[in-house]
Amino acid sequence: MSASFAMERPWQRWLIRIGVFLAMAILCLPGLWVVLTAFRPNIEVLARPPVWIPQDPTLANFYGIFGLLPDQQQGLPVAAYVRNSLVISLTSTAVAVLIGMMGGYAFARYRFRGKAGLFVAFMLSRTVPGVALSLPLFTLWSRIGILDTAFGLILVYLAINVPFTIWLTDGFFRQIPADLSEAAQIDGCTRWQAFWRIEFPLARSGLASAAIFAFLTSWNEYALASQLTRTTASKTMPVGLMDFTAQFTVDWSGMSAMAVLIIVPALALTFMVQKHLIAGLTFGGVK
């Protein structure tokens, strides 16, 4: 390839930047509209033509969904939905990362019969859309008595997240030379000590990436949760959004406030582990 083709011209760089900016603006515009709607009074939400910038920002929508307004007798059980989402998401993420770490390490370090076929089976399970399993899961869960329970939903999310976590951590452990663990064992460490002191710290970026993806999957999932939950005892926040809809009306301001409560923890967690997430996604990309 000649130098003229290899060298990127200034106008090409600016064209790429403008294209990326426009694409990001289109992607972020719906989310921005939801956030702005959460702070609008109801009269601005229903205004025609639409009011883009809130003229009178208010927190009344957030107070309203918790039933804290003086003229509102009872709010929706939003606190219960938040608690359910946190318990289900954090538990399923922790267990999925623990199992995925052990499975990924086993696939990366050990040889056993049927290893390739089992790994392919794990990956093929990811090709089945979750919503296609909603009816079988509903029937099975109802028969064994875990329908409409947090435990039943945690099991579903584990089945979704574990194969991906195993695949991701397997790739990271393969990038870590086995000689490091063997050298530590020669120096007196047990296999367990070599793992925790040598290999685990090197794989933290990959585990952080797996954890954030597992958490976001559990936190944002709606299709299966809407089928497997019925009461306040197990409903998650995405399912709770439907409580703002009635037969002829939709409480757009309350729904937007609830959506902001869903968005904020996910964004906060992403920014907290941003360093590890970026390193995890790029680890092993350059030899």
N, C-alpha and C positions, 0 to 999 in steps of 0.2 A: 504494500500500500504506500503510495507516494506521500510526501510530507504535507502537500496541499490538502489531501483528503483527511489525513490524520489530525491536522491542526484544526481546532474548532474556532470558527470566526466569531467576533463579538456579537453580531446580530443574531447568530444562531443561539448563543447563550441567552440573550435577552428573550428570544422567541420561546425557548424552553421555559424560562422563568415565568413569563406571562402565561404560558399554557398551564404550568403547574399551579400558579396562583388562581386562575379561573376555575380549574378543576377542583381545587380545595375550597374555593368560595361556593361552588355549587353543592359540594358535599356537606359543608358546614352550615349552609343557609337554613335548612330545616331545623337543625339543632339550635341555632341561634334564635329562630322564631319561637321555638318552644320555651327557651329560657326567658325571652322577653315577655311572652304571654303569661308566664308564671308571676310576673310582677305588674301586670296590667289590672286595672279594675274591670269588672265585667262589661261595663258600657263600652270600653275601648276594644275589648275582645270581639264584640258583635258589631262594631262600627263598620259602615260601608261609605266610602272606600276604607280599606284597612289602615290602621294607624301603626306605622312601623316603629317609631320610638315612643315608649310610654310617656304620656304627658304628666301623669300623676302616679309615679311608681308606688307600690304598696306591698306590704307583707301579709295583707289580709287573706290572700289565697292560701298561704302556708298555715296561718292560724286556723283558717276555716276547715282544712282537711283534718286537723287534730281536734276540732270542736272547741276551740279556745275563744271564739268570738262571743261577745256578750249576748247577741240576739240569736245565737244558734244553740239549741239544746243539746244536740248530740252529733259528734263527728263520726267519720268512718274510722274503723279500727286500724288506722295507718301505723300506729306504734307496733301493733301485733304483726303487721305485714313486714315492717322493717326488721323486727326481731326474727321472724321466720326466715327471711332472706339471708340475714347474717349467719344464723345457725346452720342453715342448709348449705350455703355457699362456702363458708369457712371450713365446715366439717368435711364436705365432699372434696374440697381442694386439698386439705391437709392429707386425707387418706389417699387420694389419687396420686399426689406427689410422692408419698411414702411408698406406695405399691409400685408406681412407675419408676422410681429410683432403683428399687430392688430388681424389678424386671429388666430395666434397661441395663443395669450393671451385669446381670446374669447373661443377657444376650451378647453383651460386648466382651465379656471376659471368659465365659465358659463354653465348652462344646458338649452338646448332648443330642441324643437322638430326636429327630423331628424338629430341630431348632428352626430351620428355614420355613417349614410348613406352618409352625405355630406363629412365627412372626408374620407371615403372609396372612394368616387367619385374623390376627389382630388388626392388620391394616385393612382387610376387606370389611371388617365390622364398621369401619368409618364410612364406608360407601353407602350404608343403609341410612336413609333420612329418618331422623327421630320421630317425625310425625307419623311415619308409616307404622311405627310400633305402638302407637297410642292405644289402639283398640286391643291388641293382644296383652299389652301391659295392664290396661284397665281391667280386663277379665281376670288375668292372673293375680293381680294385686288384690282385687276384691275377694277372690276365693281364699287367699292365704291371710287376709285380714290386715293388710298394710295400706289399703287405699285411704286417701285423705289423711296421710300421716307424713311427718317430716322424714321419718326413717325410709319410707317408700320412695320419696323423691331423692333422697341422698343416694340410694342404691342405683336409681336411674342415672343420675349424674356421674356416679362412679363408672358405670358401664360406658358412658360416653367419653369420659376424660382419661381413663386409664390407658386405652390403646394409644392415644395421641401422646400421652406423657411417656409411655415406654419407648415409642418411636423417637421422640425428641431426646430423651436422656441417653438412649442407646448411641445416638450419633455423637453426643458429647463425650461419653466415656471412651468411645473408640478413638477420639482425638487425643486422649491422654495416654502417653506411652505406658505400657504395662511394666516397663523396666523400673519406673519410679517406685511402684508398689513392691516389686521384688527387691530393690535396693533397701527399702525401708525394713523389709522382713529380714534381710541379711543382717541389718544393724540391730535387730532384736525386737522389732515390732511384730505383733500378731497380725493376721490378715485383717481383722477388724480394726486394729489401731492404724494400720497402713491406709485403710480406706478412709477413716475419719480424719486423719492428720494430713494425708497427702492428696488423695483423689477427690474427696468431697469438697475441699476448698477450691480446687481447680474447676469443679463442675458446678459451682454455685450459680454462675450466670445462666447455665442451661436450666437448672432447677428453678431459678427465678422466672425465666421465660415460660416454663411449663406451668408454674403456679399462677401466673397472671392470666394465661390463656384458660386454664381450668376455672379460675374464679370468675372471669368474665362470662364464660359459657354458662356457669350455674347461676350467676347473678342476673343475666339478661334473658335467660330462656323462658319462653312463654308457651309454646305449643303443647309440650308434654305436661307442664305444670298446670295448665288450664284444664286438662283432662283428668289429672290424677289428684286434684285438690278440690274441695267443696266448701269447707268451712274456714272460719278465721284461724282455727288451730294450725292450719298447714298452708294457707294461701301465701304466696310470695308477692312482692311488690308489682312485678309486671302483670300478674293476674289481677291484683287489686285495682289496676287502672280501669278495668271494666265496671267497677262499682260506680264510676262517675257517669255512666251512660244509663239513660232511662228509655222508656218506649218512644217518647217523642222529643226528648231533649238530651243534650250532652253538656256536662259542666266542663267546658274547655279550660277555664282558668284553674279549677281544682285538679284536673287531669294533668295540666302542664306543671303545676307545682309538684305533684307526685312524680312526674317524669324527671324533674330536676333533682329530686331526692334520690332517684335511681342513678342519674348521670354522675352526680358529684363524687360519691365514693369510688366509682370505677375510675374516674379521671384522677382523683387523689392518689389511689393506689398505683396507677400507671406512672404518675410523675415521681412517686416515692422510689419505685424500682426501675426508673427510666435508664439509669446507668447500666444495671445488670441486664435489662431487657434488650438494649441495643447490642451489648457485648454478646448476649446469648444468641441473638439472631444472626450475628456476623461471625461467630466463633467457628473456626475451621474453614471459612470461606477462602482464605489465602494460605497457600502452602508455603 
